[in-house]
Amino acid sequence: MNVHHAGVILLLTAGALAGCSSSGKDQQAVDPNTFPANYRTQLVSFLRQSLTNRADFRGAMISEPAIKSVGPTEHYVVCLQFNPRSLIKTKAAVYLSGQMTQFIDATPEQCANAAYQPFKELDAAVPAA
């Protein structure tokens, strides 16, 4: 066998092994229902950009994350209540893999049994300029 053939065989073998090693590694699947550990901080950051009226921040209430139906699947949902101009709004923050992916109007079923508590972090925040 000449040096050229040996080099080609070596390259093909290395390529085959590289292909096997990348597909054979233990790739852990990301759990779509990972608990959103930083949900309060994420929501304050998001709402500072979304809410422009300081009155919307006062008296806001928040629930702990709970697994709820969102369409055909289940995800962690955090319920929020705002009381701008004496009109209670209920919103739902939907989480996928620990990150907020949607901020939507809550359905009655999603937040019916939510145990609300004051959202002090949001109450202390101010809208972004």
Phi and psi in radians as a Rosetta constraint file:
Dihedral C 1 N 2 CA 2 C 2 CIRCULARHARMONIC -1.526 0.35
Dihedral N 2 CA 2 C 2 N 3 CIRCULARHARMONIC 3.006 0.35
Dihedral C 2 N 3 CA 3 C 3 CIRCULARHARMONIC -1.117 0.35
Dihedral N 3 CA 3 C 3 N 4 CIRCULARHARMONIC -0.636 0.35
Dihedral C 3 N 4 CA 4 C 4 CIRCULARHARMONIC -1.113 0.35
Dihedral N 4 CA 4 C 4 N 5 CIRCULARHARMONIC -0.816 0.35
Dihedral C 4 N 5 CA 5 C 5 CIRCULARHARMONIC -1.121 0.35
Dihedral N 5 CA 5 C 5 N 6 CIRCULARHARMONIC -0.687 0.35
Dihedral C 5 N 6 CA 6 C 6 CIRCULARHARMONIC -1.105 0.35
Dihedral N 6 CA 6 C 6 N 7 CIRCULARHARMONIC -0.697 0.35
Dihedral C 6 N 7 CA 7 C 7 CIRCULARHARMONIC -1.134 0.35
Dihedral N 7 CA 7 C 7 N 8 CIRCULARHARMONIC -0.729 0.35
Dihedral C 7 N 8 CA 8 C 8 CIRCULARHARMONIC -1.128 0.35
Dihedral N 8 CA 8 C 8 N 9 CIRCULARHARMONIC -0.767 0.35
Dihedral C 8 N 9 CA 9 C 9 CIRCULARHARMONIC -1.095 0.35
Dihedral N 9 CA 9 C 9 N 10 CIRCULARHARMONIC -0.715 0.35
Dihedral C 9 N 10 CA 10 C 10 CIRCULARHARMONIC -1.101 0.35
Dihedral N 10 CA 10 C 10 N 11 CIRCULARHARMONIC -0.750 0.35
Dihedral C 10 N 11 CA 11 C 11 CIRCULARHARMONIC -1.140 0.35
Dihedral N 11 CA 11 C 11 N 12 CIRCULARHARMONIC -0.741 0.35
Dihedral C 11 N 12 CA 12 C 12 CIRCULARHARMONIC -1.127 0.35
Dihedral N 12 CA 12 C 12 N 13 CIRCULARHARMONIC -0.720 0.35
Dihedral C 12 N 13 CA 13 C 13 CIRCULARHARMONIC -1.121 0.35
Dihedral N 13 CA 13 C 13 N 14 CIRCULARHARMONIC -0.759 0.35
Dihedral C 13 N 14 CA 14 C 14 CIRCULARHARMONIC -1.104 0.35
Dihedral N 14 CA 14 C 14 N 15 CIRCULARHARMONIC -0.712 0.35
Dihedral C 14 N 15 CA 15 C 15 CIRCULARHARMONIC -1.132 0.35
Dihedral N 15 CA 15 C 15 N 16 CIRCULARHARMONIC -0.728 0.35
Dihedral C 15 N 16 CA 16 C 16 CIRCULARHARMONIC -1.134 0.35
Dihedral N 16 CA 16 C 16 N 17 CIRCULARHARMONIC -0.742 0.35
Dihedral C 16 N 17 CA 17 C 17 CIRCULARHARMONIC -1.154 0.35
Dihedral N 17 CA 17 C 17 N 18 CIRCULARHARMONIC -0.667 0.35
Dihedral C 17 N 18 CA 18 C 18 CIRCULARHARMONIC -1.122 0.35
Dihedral N 18 CA 18 C 18 N 19 CIRCULARHARMONIC -0.701 0.35
Dihedral C 18 N 19 CA 19 C 19 CIRCULARHARMONIC -1.121 0.35
Dihedral N 19 CA 19 C 19 N 20 CIRCULARHARMONIC -0.679 0.35
Dihedral C 19 N 20 CA 20 C 20 CIRCULARHARMONIC -1.229 0.35
Dihedral N 20 CA 20 C 20 N 21 CIRCULARHARMONIC -0.684 0.35
Dihedral C 20 N 21 CA 21 C 21 CIRCULARHARMONIC -1.214 0.35
Dihedral N 21 CA 21 C 21 N 22 CIRCULARHARMONIC -0.597 0.35
Dihedral C 21 N 22 CA 22 C 22 CIRCULARHARMONIC -1.304 0.35
Dihedral N 22 CA 22 C 22 N 23 CIRCULARHARMONIC -0.575 0.35
Dihedral C 22 N 23 CA 23 C 23 CIRCULARHARMONIC -1.531 0.35
Dihedral N 23 CA 23 C 23 N 24 CIRCULARHARMONIC -0.302 0.35
Dihedral C 23 N 24 CA 24 C 24 CIRCULARHARMONIC -1.655 0.35
Dihedral N 24 CA 24 C 24 N 25 CIRCULARHARMONIC -0.094 0.35
Dihedral C 24 N 25 CA 25 C 25 CIRCULARHARMONIC -1.157 0.35
Dihedral N 25 CA 25 C 25 N 26 CIRCULARHARMONIC 2.708 0.35
Dihedral C 25 N 26 CA 26 C 26 CIRCULARHARMONIC -1.311 0.35
Dihedral N 26 CA 26 C 26 N 27 CIRCULARHARMONIC 1.637 0.35
Dihedral C 26 N 27 CA 27 C 27 CIRCULARHARMONIC -1.632 0.35
Dihedral N 27 CA 27 C 27 N 28 CIRCULARHARMONIC 2.017 0.35
Dihedral C 27 N 28 CA 28 C 28 CIRCULARHARMONIC -1.417 0.35
Dihedral N 28 CA 28 C 28 N 29 CIRCULARHARMONIC 2.257 0.35
Dihedral C 28 N 29 CA 29 C 29 CIRCULARHARMONIC -1.242 0.35
Dihedral N 29 CA 29 C 29 N 30 CIRCULARHARMONIC 2.481 0.35
Dihedral C 29 N 30 CA 30 C 30 CIRCULARHARMONIC -1.396 0.35
Dihedral N 30 CA 30 C 30 N 31 CIRCULARHARMONIC 2.226 0.35
Dihedral C 30 N 31 CA 31 C 31 CIRCULARHARMONIC -1.324 0.35
Dihedral N 31 CA 31 C 31 N 32 CIRCULARHARMONIC 2.066 0.35
Dihedral C 31 N 32 CA 32 C 32 CIRCULARHARMONIC -1.129 0.35
Dihedral N 32 CA 32 C 32 N 33 CIRCULARHARMONIC -0.355 0.35
Dihedral C 32 N 33 CA 33 C 33 CIRCULARHARMONIC -1.899 0.35
Dihedral N 33 CA 33 C 33 N 34 CIRCULARHARMONIC 0.733 0.35
Dihedral C 33 N 34 CA 34 C 34 CIRCULARHARMONIC -1.181 0.35
Dihedral N 34 CA 34 C 34 N 35 CIRCULARHARMONIC 2.346 0.35
Dihedral C 34 N 35 CA 35 C 35 CIRCULARHARMONIC -1.057 0.35
Dihedral N 35 CA 35 C 35 N 36 CIRCULARHARMONIC 2.270 0.35
Dihedral C 35 N 36 CA 36 C 36 CIRCULARHARMONIC -1.379 0.35
Dihedral N 36 CA 36 C 36 N 37 CIRCULARHARMONIC 1.468 0.35
Dihedral C 36 N 37 CA 37 C 37 CIRCULARHARMONIC -1.040 0.35
Dihedral N 37 CA 37 C 37 N 38 CIRCULARHARMONIC -0.606 0.35
Dihedral C 37 N 38 CA 38 C 38 CIRCULARHARMONIC -1.813 0.35
Dihedral N 38 CA 38 C 38 N 39 CIRCULARHARMONIC 0.567 0.35
Dihedral C 38 N 39 CA 39 C 39 CIRCULARHARMONIC -1.059 0.35
Dihedral N 39 CA 39 C 39 N 40 CIRCULARHARMONIC -0.662 0.35
Dihedral C 39 N 40 CA 40 C 40 CIRCULARHARMONIC -1.135 0.35
Dihedral N 40 CA 40 C 40 N 41 CIRCULARHARMONIC -0.818 0.35
Dihedral C 40 N 41 CA 41 C 41 CIRCULARHARMONIC -1.103 0.35
Dihedral N 41 CA 41 C 41 N 42 CIRCULARHARMONIC -0.759 0.35
Dihedral C 41 N 42 CA 42 C 42 CIRCULARHARMONIC -1.062 0.35
Dihedral N 42 CA 42 C 42 N 43 CIRCULARHARMONIC -0.747 0.35
Dihedral C 42 N 43 CA 43 C 43 CIRCULARHARMONIC -1.192 0.35
Dihedral N 43 CA 43 C 43 N 44 CIRCULARHARMONIC -0.696 0.35
Dihedral C 43 N 44 CA 44 C 44 CIRCULARHARMONIC -1.065 0.35
Dihedral N 44 CA 44 C 44 N 45 CIRCULARHARMONIC -0.802 0.35
Dihedral C 44 N 45 CA 45 C 45 CIRCULARHARMONIC -1.050 0.35
Dihedral N 45 CA 45 C 45 N 46 CIRCULARHARMONIC -0.801 0.35
Dihedral C 45 N 46 CA 46 C 46 CIRCULARHARMONIC -1.121 0.35
Dihedral N 46 CA 46 C 46 N 47 CIRCULARHARMONIC -0.828 0.35
Dihedral C 46 N 47 CA 47 C 47 CIRCULARHARMONIC -1.225 0.35
Dihedral N 47 CA 47 C 47 N 48 CIRCULARHARMONIC -0.500 0.35
Dihedral C 47 N 48 CA 48 C 48 CIRCULARHARMONIC -1.068 0.35
Dihedral N 48 CA 48 C 48 N 49 CIRCULARHARMONIC -0.572 0.35
Dihedral C 48 N 49 CA 49 C 49 CIRCULARHARMONIC -1.455 0.35
Dihedral N 49 CA 49 C 49 N 50 CIRCULARHARMONIC -0.496 0.35
Dihedral C 49 N 50 CA 50 C 50 CIRCULARHARMONIC -1.577 0.35
Dihedral N 50 CA 50 C 50 N 51 CIRCULARHARMONIC -0.691 0.35
Dihedral C 50 N 51 CA 51 C 51 CIRCULARHARMONIC -1.600 0.35
Dihedral N 51 CA 51 C 51 N 52 CIRCULARHARMONIC 2.294 0.35
Dihedral C 51 N 52 CA 52 C 52 CIRCULARHARMONIC -1.899 0.35
Dihedral N 52 CA 52 C 52 N 53 CIRCULARHARMONIC -0.294 0.35
Dihedral C 52 N 53 CA 53 C 53 CIRCULARHARMONIC -1.738 0.35
Dihedral N 53 CA 53 C 53 N 54 CIRCULARHARMONIC 2.139 0.35
Dihedral C 53 N 54 CA 54 C 54 CIRCULARHARMONIC -0.990 0.35
Dihedral N 54 CA 54 C 54 N 55 CIRCULARHARMONIC -0.536 0.35
Dihedral C 54 N 55 CA 55 C 55 CIRCULARHARMONIC -1.094 0.35
Dihedral N 55 CA 55 C 55 N 56 CIRCULARHARMONIC -0.503 0.35
Dihedral C 55 N 56 CA 56 C 56 CIRCULARHARMONIC -1.147 0.35
Dihedral N 56 CA 56 C 56 N 57 CIRCULARHARMONIC -0.411 0.35
Dihedral C 56 N 57 CA 57 C 57 CIRCULARHARMONIC -1.410 0.35
Dihedral N 57 CA 57 C 57 N 58 CIRCULARHARMONIC -0.510 0.35
Dihedral C 57 N 58 CA 58 C 58 CIRCULARHARMONIC -1.307 0.35
Dihedral N 58 CA 58 C 58 N 59 CIRCULARHARMONIC 2.341 0.35
Dihedral C 58 N 59 CA 59 C 59 CIRCULARHARMONIC 1.288 0.35
Dihedral N 59 CA 59 C 59 N 60 CIRCULARHARMONIC 0.233 0.35
Dihedral C 59 N 60 CA 60 C 60 CIRCULARHARMONIC -1.139 0.35
Dihedral N 60 CA 60 C 60 N 61 CIRCULARHARMONIC 2.547 0.35
Dihedral C 60 N 61 CA 61 C 61 CIRCULARHARMONIC -2.122 0.35
Dihedral N 61 CA 61 C 61 N 62 CIRCULARHARMONIC 2.611 0.35
Dihedral C 61 N 62 CA 62 C 62 CIRCULARHARMONIC -2.424 0.35
Dihedral N 62 CA 62 C 62 N 63 CIRCULARHARMONIC 2.621 0.35
Dihedral C 62 N 63 CA 63 C 63 CIRCULARHARMONIC -1.894 0.35
Dihedral N 63 CA 63 C 63 N 64 CIRCULARHARMONIC 2.857 0.35
Dihedral C 63 N 64 CA 64 C 64 CIRCULARHARMONIC -1.260 0.35
Dihedral N 64 CA 64 C 64 N 65 CIRCULARHARMONIC 2.691 0.35
Dihedral C 64 N 65 CA 65 C 65 CIRCULARHARMONIC -1.073 0.35
Dihedral N 65 CA 65 C 65 N 66 CIRCULARHARMONIC 2.409 0.35
Dihedral C 65 N 66 CA 66 C 66 CIRCULARHARMONIC -2.498 0.35
Dihedral N 66 CA 66 C 66 N 67 CIRCULARHARMONIC 2.574 0.35
Dihedral C 66 N 67 CA 67 C 67 CIRCULARHARMONIC -1.272 0.35
Dihedral N 67 CA 67 C 67 N 68 CIRCULARHARMONIC 2.123 0.35
Dihedral C 67 N 68 CA 68 C 68 CIRCULARHARMONIC -2.376 0.35
Dihedral N 68 CA 68 C 68 N 69 CIRCULARHARMONIC 2.803 0.35
Dihedral C 68 N 69 CA 69 C 69 CIRCULARHARMONIC -1.291 0.35
Dihedral N 69 CA 69 C 69 N 70 CIRCULARHARMONIC 2.297 0.35
Dihedral C 69 N 70 CA 70 C 70 CIRCULARHARMONIC -2.300 0.35
Dihedral N 70 CA 70 C 70 N 71 CIRCULARHARMONIC 1.748 0.35
Dihedral C 70 N 71 CA 71 C 71 CIRCULARHARMONIC 1.128 0.35
Dihedral N 71 CA 71 C 71 N 72 CIRCULARHARMONIC -2.350 0.35
Dihedral C 71 N 72 CA 72 C 72 CIRCULARHARMONIC -1.463 0.35
Dihedral N 72 CA 72 C 72 N 73 CIRCULARHARMONIC -0.076 0.35
Dihedral C 72 N 73 CA 73 C 73 CIRCULARHARMONIC -2.106 0.35
Dihedral N 73 CA 73 C 73 N 74 CIRCULARHARMONIC 3.063 0.35
Dihedral C 73 N 74 CA 74 C 74 CIRCULARHARMONIC -2.069 0.35
Dihedral N 74 CA 74 C 74 N 75 CIRCULARHARMONIC 2.418 0.35
Dihedral C 74 N 75 CA 75 C 75 CIRCULARHARMONIC -2.519 0.35
Dihedral N 75 CA 75 C 75 N 76 CIRCULARHARMONIC 2.906 0.35
Dihedral C 75 N 76 CA 76 C 76 CIRCULARHARMONIC -1.203 0.35
Dihedral N 76 CA 76 C 76 N 77 CIRCULARHARMONIC 2.368 0.35
Dihedral C 76 N 77 CA 77 C 77 CIRCULARHARMONIC -2.288 0.35
Dihedral N 77 CA 77 C 77 N 78 CIRCULARHARMONIC 2.392 0.35
Dihedral C 77 N 78 CA 78 C 78 CIRCULARHARMONIC -1.996 0.35
Dihedral N 78 CA 78 C 78 N 79 CIRCULARHARMONIC 2.195 0.35
Dihedral C 78 N 79 CA 79 C 79 CIRCULARHARMONIC -1.657 0.35
Dihedral N 79 CA 79 C 79 N 80 CIRCULARHARMONIC 2.455 0.35
Dihedral C 79 N 80 CA 80 C 80 CIRCULARHARMONIC -2.276 0.35
Dihedral N 80 CA 80 C 80 N 81 CIRCULARHARMONIC 2.520 0.35
Dihedral C 80 N 81 CA 81 C 81 CIRCULARHARMONIC -2.160 0.35
Dihedral N 81 CA 81 C 81 N 82 CIRCULARHARMONIC 2.340 0.35
Dihedral C 81 N 82 CA 82 C 82 CIRCULARHARMONIC -2.090 0.35
Dihedral N 82 CA 82 C 82 N 83 CIRCULARHARMONIC 2.691 0.35
Dihedral C 82 N 83 CA 83 C 83 CIRCULARHARMONIC -2.286 0.35
Dihedral N 83 CA 83 C 83 N 84 CIRCULARHARMONIC 0.964 0.35
Dihedral C 83 N 84 CA 84 C 84 CIRCULARHARMONIC -1.274 0.35
Dihedral N 84 CA 84 C 84 N 85 CIRCULARHARMONIC 2.320 0.35
Dihedral C 84 N 85 CA 85 C 85 CIRCULARHARMONIC 0.915 0.35
Dihedral N 85 CA 85 C 85 N 86 CIRCULARHARMONIC 0.690 0.35
Dihedral C 85 N 86 CA 86 C 86 CIRCULARHARMONIC 1.016 0.35
Dihedral N 86 CA 86 C 86 N 87 CIRCULARHARMONIC 0.527 0.35
Dihedral C 86 N 87 CA 87 C 87 CIRCULARHARMONIC -2.168 0.35
Dihedral N 87 CA 87 C 87 N 88 CIRCULARHARMONIC 1.851 0.35
Dihedral C 87 N 88 CA 88 C 88 CIRCULARHARMONIC -1.236 0.35
Dihedral N 88 CA 88 C 88 N 89 CIRCULARHARMONIC 2.228 0.35
Dihedral C 88 N 89 CA 89 C 89 CIRCULARHARMONIC -2.003 0.35
Dihedral N 89 CA 89 C 89 N 90 CIRCULARHARMONIC 2.330 0.35
Dihedral C 89 N 90 CA 90 C 90 CIRCULARHARMONIC -1.976 0.35
Dihedral N 90 CA 90 C 90 N 91 CIRCULARHARMONIC 2.153 0.35
Dihedral C 90 N 91 CA 91 C 91 CIRCULARHARMONIC -2.070 0.35
Dihedral N 91 CA 91 C 91 N 92 CIRCULARHARMONIC 2.777 0.35
Dihedral C 91 N 92 CA 92 C 92 CIRCULARHARMONIC -2.245 0.35
Dihedral N 92 CA 92 C 92 N 93 CIRCULARHARMONIC 2.236 0.35
Dihedral C 92 N 93 CA 93 C 93 CIRCULARHARMONIC -1.710 0.35
Dihedral N 93 CA 93 C 93 N 94 CIRCULARHARMONIC 2.142 0.35
Dihedral C 93 N 94 CA 94 C 94 CIRCULARHARMONIC -1.804 0.35
Dihedral N 94 CA 94 C 94 N 95 CIRCULARHARMONIC 2.342 0.35
Dihedral C 94 N 95 CA 95 C 95 CIRCULARHARMONIC -2.026 0.35
Dihedral N 95 CA 95 C 95 N 96 CIRCULARHARMONIC 2.453 0.35
Dihedral C 95 N 96 CA 96 C 96 CIRCULARHARMONIC -2.282 0.35
Dihedral N 96 CA 96 C 96 N 97 CIRCULARHARMONIC 2.130 0.35
Dihedral C 96 N 97 CA 97 C 97 CIRCULARHARMONIC 0.968 0.35
Dihedral N 97 CA 97 C 97 N 98 CIRCULARHARMONIC 0.669 0.35
Dihedral C 97 N 98 CA 98 C 98 CIRCULARHARMONIC 1.430 0.35
Dihedral N 98 CA 98 C 98 N 99 CIRCULARHARMONIC 0.000 0.35
Dihedral C 98 N 99 CA 99 C 99 CIRCULARHARMONIC -2.067 0.35
Dihedral N 99 CA 99 C 99 N 100 CIRCULARHARMONIC 2.444 0.35
Dihedral C 99 N 100 CA 100 C 100 CIRCULARHARMONIC -1.191 0.35
Dihedral N 100 CA 100 C 100 N 101 CIRCULARHARMONIC 2.234 0.35
Dihedral C 100 N 101 CA 101 C 101 CIRCULARHARMONIC -2.020 0.35
Dihedral N 101 CA 101 C 101 N 102 CIRCULARHARMONIC -0.359 0.35
Dihedral C 101 N 102 CA 102 C 102 CIRCULARHARMONIC -2.521 0.35
Dihedral N 102 CA 102 C 102 N 103 CIRCULARHARMONIC 2.573 0.35
Dihedral C 102 N 103 CA 103 C 103 CIRCULARHARMONIC -2.305 0.35
Dihedral N 103 CA 103 C 103 N 104 CIRCULARHARMONIC 1.827 0.35
Dihedral C 103 N 104 CA 104 C 104 CIRCULARHARMONIC -2.249 0.35
Dihedral N 104 CA 104 C 104 N 105 CIRCULARHARMONIC 2.894 0.35
Dihedral C 104 N 105 CA 105 C 105 CIRCULARHARMONIC -1.172 0.35
Dihedral N 105 CA 105 C 105 N 106 CIRCULARHARMONIC 2.263 0.35
Dihedral C 105 N 106 CA 106 C 106 CIRCULARHARMONIC -1.325 0.35
Dihedral N 106 CA 106 C 106 N 107 CIRCULARHARMONIC 2.490 0.35
Dihedral C 106 N 107 CA 107 C 107 CIRCULARHARMONIC -1.394 0.35
Dihedral N 107 CA 107 C 107 N 108 CIRCULARHARMONIC 2.736 0.35
Dihedral C 107 N 108 CA 108 C 108 CIRCULARHARMONIC -0.988 0.35
Dihedral N 108 CA 108 C 108 N 109 CIRCULARHARMONIC -0.613 0.35
Dihedral C 108 N 109 CA 109 C 109 CIRCULARHARMONIC -1.211 0.35
Dihedral N 109 CA 109 C 109 N 110 CIRCULARHARMONIC -0.623 0.35
Dihedral C 109 N 110 CA 110 C 110 CIRCULARHARMONIC -1.151 0.35
Dihedral N 110 CA 110 C 110 N 111 CIRCULARHARMONIC -0.621 0.35
Dihedral C 110 N 111 CA 111 C 111 CIRCULARHARMONIC -2.105 0.35
Dihedral N 111 CA 111 C 111 N 112 CIRCULARHARMONIC 0.193 0.35
Dihedral C 111 N 112 CA 112 C 112 CIRCULARHARMONIC -1.040 0.35
Dihedral N 112 CA 112 C 112 N 113 CIRCULARHARMONIC -0.706 0.35
Dihedral C 112 N 113 CA 113 C 113 CIRCULARHARMONIC -1.830 0.35
Dihedral N 113 CA 113 C 113 N 114 CIRCULARHARMONIC 0.329 0.35
Dihedral C 113 N 114 CA 114 C 114 CIRCULARHARMONIC -1.184 0.35
Dihedral N 114 CA 114 C 114 N 115 CIRCULARHARMONIC 2.373 0.35
Dihedral C 114 N 115 CA 115 C 115 CIRCULARHARMONIC -1.682 0.35
Dihedral N 115 CA 115 C 115 N 116 CIRCULARHARMONIC 1.704 0.35
Dihedral C 115 N 116 CA 116 C 116 CIRCULARHARMONIC -1.392 0.35
Dihedral N 116 CA 116 C 116 N 117 CIRCULARHARMONIC 2.606 0.35
Dihedral C 116 N 117 CA 117 C 117 CIRCULARHARMONIC -2.469 0.35
Dihedral N 117 CA 117 C 117 N 118 CIRCULARHARMONIC 2.762 0.35
Dihedral C 117 N 118 CA 118 C 118 CIRCULARHARMONIC -1.024 0.35
Dihedral N 118 CA 118 C 118 N 119 CIRCULARHARMONIC 2.417 0.35
Dihedral C 118 N 119 CA 119 C 119 CIRCULARHARMONIC -1.683 0.35
Dihedral N 119 CA 119 C 119 N 120 CIRCULARHARMONIC 1.315 0.35
Dihedral C 119 N 120 CA 120 C 120 CIRCULARHARMONIC -1.081 0.35
Dihedral N 120 CA 120 C 120 N 121 CIRCULARHARMONIC -0.600 0.35
Dihedral C 120 N 121 CA 121 C 121 CIRCULARHARMONIC -1.093 0.35
Dihedral N 121 CA 121 C 121 N 122 CIRCULARHARMONIC -0.672 0.35
Dihedral C 121 N 122 CA 122 C 122 CIRCULARHARMONIC -1.310 0.35
Dihedral N 122 CA 122 C 122 N 123 CIRCULARHARMONIC -0.667 0.35
Dihedral C 122 N 123 CA 123 C 123 CIRCULARHARMONIC -1.029 0.35
Dihedral N 123 CA 123 C 123 N 124 CIRCULARHARMONIC -0.593 0.35
Dihedral C 123 N 124 CA 124 C 124 CIRCULARHARMONIC -1.452 0.35
Dihedral N 124 CA 124 C 124 N 125 CIRCULARHARMONIC -0.258 0.35
Dihedral C 124 N 125 CA 125 C 125 CIRCULARHARMONIC -1.432 0.35
Dihedral N 125 CA 125 C 125 N 126 CIRCULARHARMONIC 2.869 0.35
Dihedral C 125 N 126 CA 126 C 126 CIRCULARHARMONIC -2.199 0.35
Dihedral N 126 CA 126 C 126 N 127 CIRCULARHARMONIC 2.628 0.35
Dihedral C 126 N 127 CA 127 C 127 CIRCULARHARMONIC -1.027 0.35
Dihedral N 127 CA 127 C 127 N 128 CIRCULARHARMONIC 2.613 0.35
Dihedral C 127 N 128 CA 128 C 128 CIRCULARHARMONIC -1.202 0.35
Dihedral N 128 CA 128 C 128 N 129 CIRCULARHARMONIC 2.602 0.35
